Amino acid sequence: MENLAVETRIEAFLRSKKLDTQARPNTLESYHFDLIEFSEYCRANGLSLETFDRQCLETFVGTLTKRRLAERT
């Protein structure tokens, strides 16, 4: 059930970005991928989107860097 709530929030965010910034489709697709990956990371580590903090976000970004993804992604 929580997955559906997270996906709904992600879709709402992407709709708002599309309207507010007229973001390009590739940008929105990248946002979507990154947000899904982050929500999966939180779930795997017993965190919810309501309770994660800056440290959680920094750790997640660190895992991306370790996987050699560009920091600007």
Secondary structure, DSSP 8 states (H G I E B T S, - for coil): -HHHHHHHHHHHHHHHHHHHH---HHHHHHHHHHHHHHHHHHHHTT--TTT--HHHHHHHHHHHHHTT--TT-
